[in-house]
Amino acid sequence: MSREIIEIDGSYLEGGGQILRMSLALSAIQGKSVKVINIRAGRPKPGLMPQHLSGLLLGRDICNGKLDGGVQGSTEMTLIPGKITGGEHLADTKTAGSVMLLVQAVYLCTLYGNESSHVVMRGGTDADFAPPVDYTIEIFRKISSKFGANFDILLNRRGFYPRGSGEVIFKASPVKSKLNAVEMVDVGKVKAIRGRAYVAGKLPIHVAQKMVDEAKRILMECFGDAQFDIKSIKEDQQKAFGNGSGIVLWAETSTGCILGGSSVGKPNKDAYTNGRDAAEIIIKAFNAGACLDHYAQDQVVILMALAEGKSRFRVGEITNHTKTAIFVAEKLTKAKFCINDHEKGSSIIECDGVGWDPLNRSG
């Protein structure tokens, strides 16, 4: 393990928790000590919030590391990683903080351990400013698997703002070889559009059906030849805590791309708007010729950096989240990224990955 401590400025560009999550993962995997300053400086309430602290503590435990600055409100943290061992863990935000952001923080760490991981994660499953649980299961998990980074998530109970109390089970086994590079630059044609709209608590099933009807109406105008399978669901009391609603859609294309779109229900947002918003995310990505939606765009950066060989993805407009992810990846690895403008306002992201060997377990 390197004794050098690499410093990352947490206020860079997007300036949110993403910098913290990526720094944690790359530190643990490579055995590089890292210090993050100005944590979440770009947010109204800077510093570590409960969900960020939960992710840090979980990552520390998974890699048997030493953590300095691991308290709520801290604007600096230093992680000295040890050996990733996997095993059984529990992470509870005790708020509606997103459990899917906990997954982002540690899922790659578990793949470079020496034993399988079983992690119970509690908090919000469907929250603003974070991927919904269905998006991670149905879209990002499948994109990640193209690199050879496989994991499973079981949804035990949905949890919503403001009380959270959702629960998922995360499972992963260590990879046995280097992650492989992935190239996706041709979106192809949309073959099928799937999804689910759900309601829980006091909300009636017709709210979910309105989301489905509006999403399907808009999508059929663009993809009338595609197969449609979008379900409306009323969660029973054992499968959800509190009142909530939302919709997650995914389009499967002839070239193997998966484009997702989602929207979480709010008191001042009607069901038709939720359905329309989720559908339009997919349409916008497809019209740009993108092979990833804007939610997945930044999440593949760390996979590209760790994979062996050159990965290439055609995407839509480059987001600040993606630029921030590239900044962290280049700071903590020797991966090199390049962004080239393409037609229809799209871009090609290329990366020569470092090909991190799982046999080189940190510690």
NORJO-V311135 format. One record per pair of residues at least 12 apart in sequence whose C-alpha atoms are under 6 Angstrom apart, sorted by the first residue. I is the first residue (numbers start at 1). J is the second residue. Records with the same first field share a line. If there is no record, write none. Layout:
BEGIN
I->J + J
END
This chain:
BEGIN
1->31 + 363
2->32
5->33 + 34
6->34
7->34 + 35 + 36
8->36
9->36 + 37
10->36 + 37 + 38 + 39
11->38 + 41 + 42
14->320 + 321
15->40 + 41 + 42
16->40
17->40
21->105
25->109
28->63 + 81
29->109
30->362
31->81 + 362
33->79 + 80
34->78 + 79
35->77 + 78
36->76 + 77
37->76
38->75
39->75 + 76
47->73 + 74 + 75
48->72 + 73 + 74
49->72
50->93
51->93 + 97
54->93
55->102
59->106
62->84 + 86
63->81 + 82 + 83 + 84
64->82 + 83
65->80 + 81 + 82
66->79 + 80
67->79
82->363
83->362 + 363
84->113
85->113 + 114
86->110 + 113 + 115 + 116 + 117
87->116 + 117
88->117 + 118 + 119
89->119
90->119 + 120 + 121
91->121
92->121 + 122
93->123
95->123 + 163 + 164
96->123 + 124 + 161 + 162 + 163 + 164
97->123 + 124
98->124 + 125
99->123 + 124 + 125
111->173 + 174 + 175
112->174 + 358
113->174
116->172 + 173
117->171 + 172
118->170 + 171
119->169 + 170
120->169
121->167 + 168
122->166 + 167
123->164 + 165 + 166
124->159 + 160 + 164 + 166
125->158 + 159 + 166
147->179 + 180
148->179
151->171 + 172
152->170 + 171
153->169 + 170
154->168 + 169
155->168
156->168
157->239 + 240
158->240
159->241
178->355 + 357
179->307
180->307 + 308
181->307 + 308 + 309 + 310 + 311
182->311
183->311 + 312 + 313
184->313
185->313 + 314
187->289 + 291
188->253 + 254 + 255
189->253 + 254
190->252 + 253
191->226 + 252 + 253
192->226 + 227 + 228 + 251 + 252
193->228 + 250 + 251
194->228 + 229 + 230 + 249 + 250
195->230 + 248 + 249
196->230 + 231 + 232 + 247 + 248
197->232 + 246 + 247
198->232 + 233 + 234 + 245 + 246
199->234 + 244 + 245
200->234 + 235 + 243 + 244
201->242 + 243
205->234
207->271
208->232
209->232
210->271 + 272
211->271 + 272 + 275
214->272 + 275 + 276
215->275 + 276 + 279
245->265
246->263 + 264 + 265
247->262 + 263
248->261 + 262
249->261
257->291
259->282 + 292 + 293
260->282
261->278 + 281 + 282
262->278
263->278
288->316 + 344 + 346
290->314 + 315 + 316
291->314 + 315
292->315
298->321 + 322
304->353
305->335 + 353
306->353 + 354 + 355 + 356
307->353 + 355
308->353 + 354 + 355
309->352 + 353
310->351 + 352
311->350 + 351
312->349 + 350
313->348 + 349
314->347 + 348
315->346 + 347
316->346
317->346
335->352 + 353 + 354
336->351 + 352
337->350 + 351
338->350
END
